[in-house]
Amino acid sequence: MKKFRKILVALVFAFMAFVGLTGCGKGDEIVGAQVVSGTIATTVAKGGTVDTSKMKAQIRYKEAETKTVDMSEMEIVQAPDTSVVGETTMKVKYNGYEFTVTIRVVATESDVNSISLLESQLLIDYEANRKITPGAKDMADQSTWRNEFFIGDSPLYVGDDNAFNFRLNAAGRDGAGKPVLDIEKVRTNISIARKEGSTFVALDEDGIETYIDEIDTEHTTIDFSDAAKGQVFQVLVEAANKDYSAEENATKFTAVLHVIDGYNVYNAADLSIYDNANRDGIWTDKKAATGMTGKTTNAIILQDNIQVTRDDVPAGYFWNAQTQGELAGYQVRMNKLKELEQTEDDLLDGTLINDSSTAIYRRVVEDGKEFKFEGNYFQVDLSLFPKAVSEDTAATSNVKVVSKKDGQAVTGYFSTFYNTVANPAAVSAGTGLKIQNVRFYGNGSLNNEVENSGSIIFMKNNYVNTHAYNTIQHNYYIGYFLELGKQANTGKFLIEKCKGYNSYQDLLYGYGAEEVVIKDSEFIDAGGPAIVAGYTGNVNGTDAATAHASNFYVVNSTVESNVFGTEAWFKNYHADAIVQQFSLLERLFSGEMGIAKSGKSIFAGHKDGAPVYNMIGIIYNTNMKSVTEPSYTQGSIRIFDSETEFNSFKAGGYQDGIGTYGLDTSKSIVGNAQATQSIYLESSASAGYINENVATNFDTTALGSLLNVAIYKMIAGAVEQGITAAQNAPFNLSENLAKAMFENVNVGTEATFGSKTFAEQQAELKRMLTALSQVQNLGATLVAGVYTTAKTQLAGLGVTLPETGDTAIQLAALSQVIDGATAYNTKSFSDGEQLNIYLPLGIGAMIGLTNLNA
Amino acid sequence: MKKSTIILIAIVYIASIVVISVLGLKAKMYNEIYPVTSIECLNETDSKTIVEDYNGKKLIRVQYTGEGNIETLEGTMVQLIYRVLPDNATNKKVKFVYNETLTRIHFVKDDNGNDLGLVLFTGTGIFNVRIMATDGSQVHTDIVIDVYP
């Protein structure tokens, strides 16, 4: 019995040890815990209490599992000491595991003699952010220009849905004269006046009751009522206990506030109100944790720079071994990453699920209403947001992952914002989205680090009419991404006075976007074309129901992207080989192909010996896996110098040639390219065109150049005949002496002749003919030979030369022909600022030409 | 050179051509940008200033000795020293953001309007200054300058 009892006790102890090791709930050891962001205020005024009623914590277990628990499951074992300014800790216990939370205790007015500094950080930031530096555009260092808005005089907007907080900075001196900073609960005197006509009239008691729901003079917040919408108020805030030795403006400030219907956003938790779709319930838990459940608004108004990190958005946006580890898709991606990077580390967990149907914030714009996103010149910052390391539109087949080792990039699909309408087939007039005065900063950059291919898209607008006004974007995978919209009251995208820079892929993307107008804006620098006008039909063009063309109209704007053509975008779509062929097209501009030197170049420059192109845009079929596939493509990109030109174009029924000849794959020249399997180049100014095989097929509008070369060849041929004749009877000259007879004619080579400008060629031909006529004993005969040949060939062009044997008349007639060649050169492929290139595959590209004579 | 060596070199040479033809050349970006990720204020206590950490914020204290004068370099002034990271950030230019309604603080600029980080004071006060990147990131660090009597 004793032995049995010992065994039983041992078994019980063993069982208890097992339970102790594995713990409850997850059956695993707890290795860490942290408070969920936004569920507790970690800054408290001295003497105050920390409200833990809504606190949640994320518990981490040894086997990488996590669990979120709320306050009812936790216990405060040591409350924070808020009696002293500085940092203090609060100890919390969950299921036997203790962790600490750091609380920052800030001073109150009781800690100082008086207030030496009272300022609004919001007003300081607002003023700094909207500043416009005169002459910034012309400075060599463009950083100031690129970082400042076009328009800086928009008022400060305030919403009435929640309190407006001036974000006070207060400081004073203690009894010893030492500074005390970050003071909370400062007594202030607040005066409010309402604008009536052109003056501000102080609000009396009735006015306060009408327009103000609540004023908090300690935290300097004002909650405007519904009645305040559309009104303008002047607010003066002064420290009640001010330091009289401080300068007057140091202890007071004034602001003019324009109140609108909207929600004031101060942090990422507030920004979650943007999402009203809550697709698959993904935002439910996060909004519940941050107290944003059920909140709605017609507009959001930024009142601070908003940084969005992983902790601020639903966990469901990221790969997670705990919830998805068993899925085949997770396994495939994880194994591929480990294999490529030759590591045992799990590189997938915590990265973005890169799915085209997903965005952080999804909004369905209410029918008949305009949703406003007012930035007040503040910024939404995604720079710390995780990137994707895989493509996730496919489940398990053909999965691509990022590989630093072999430079493999992925295509980005995930977007920050996604805006759409409920029913594209029935959209009422007035439905739309207005974004203004906002900066946006992405998590990518324009450099060779392949991880940037997993960065985020800025904003996708699907059908919903959008007016983006006075925005700035930097460092996204793609900037504005505009989709679809042939239905009534859809598909109109206006991007006005906006700036965009440094996209890893493109700055502006159209996915069947009906009408995109880029007006008075600047979009520069991408790792691919600045504009991609994507056509969404099938590659054969046989399914009209799904066919949507993208049409871009660039009006009085700078849109450019200087690229080698070997950037990741080009390699991804196998377009790098095609772009390298563009360097051969330079021969058509430099005078090497029998075409007079144009004074233009297809190159934007050179760097490290490699040519650089200004790739303004391309049109292609989005269903193509590679740009080397032949495809049916529709779409257009047009560039107008002014709004007047654009308006004329619209008034003229969108006819090509009014204001500009755009890159448009509905033109017959596209069919020509496909028929001849050649590249066609077209001028944006005149529609003058040339075929890359012009040397053999003469298919060009610039016939004058070819005529010059033809006459040159006649003269060169005549010189050869003359040299031969001089070596024969009756002259019998040696070869050297025979050549010396023609020294003054000096025809040179065809290459040097071709490298001259058109005007230089004309002058040279006349000189050579005159010199030919002056060759002793042979001149007249040879000129007659040239004349006869020219007469025959020009007859084909409808030009009739007189019948004459008189050398002087022949020379005069030929001189007229040479001058007349200009008439055949009225249109040239090189006379515009942009070059439209049509590839036999059905793809179009627009390149900016460089004027070498500028 | 041995025949076998020559053959080996030829094989490698041809294989290289094939590999590059199949795989292509490495992706190359024309205009690389490396954004600013942080800014540090490097000021330390010296003969004229006392520098402390105040709840994670740098506090620079200087006694007011008269109006700061850029011509004579006399009076009350502070030269802000900072570092922009990463070291290969494309644009390391910064700007200084502060309450411009205050009259006792002046930032010295060069002829092109660029901030030099030199701050002149014409009176006492407590001044919040933000050193901010100008590459669009809005990365910044906040400091406080206490000019005491």
Interface residues (C-beta under 8 A of the other chain):
Chain A: G86 E87 R104 V106 S116 L117 E119 Q121 I124 D125 E127 A128 T133 M139 D141 S143 T144 R146 N147 N169 A171 G172 R173 G177 P179 L181 D182 S245 A246 E247 N249 A250 F253 N305 Q379 D381 S383 G407 A409 R439 Y441 S445 L446 N447 N448 V450 I472 H474 N475 Y501 N502 D525 G527 N562 V563 F564 T566 E567 A568 F570 K571 D576 A577 K607 A610 V612
Chain B: G24 L25 K26 A27 K28 M29 Y30 N31 E32 I33 Y34 P35 T37 Y54 N55 K57 L59 R61 N91 K93 K95 V97 Y98 N99 E100 T101 L102 T103 R104 N112 G113 G123 T124 G125 I126 F127 N128 M132 T134 D135 G136 S137 Q138 V144 D146 Y148 P149
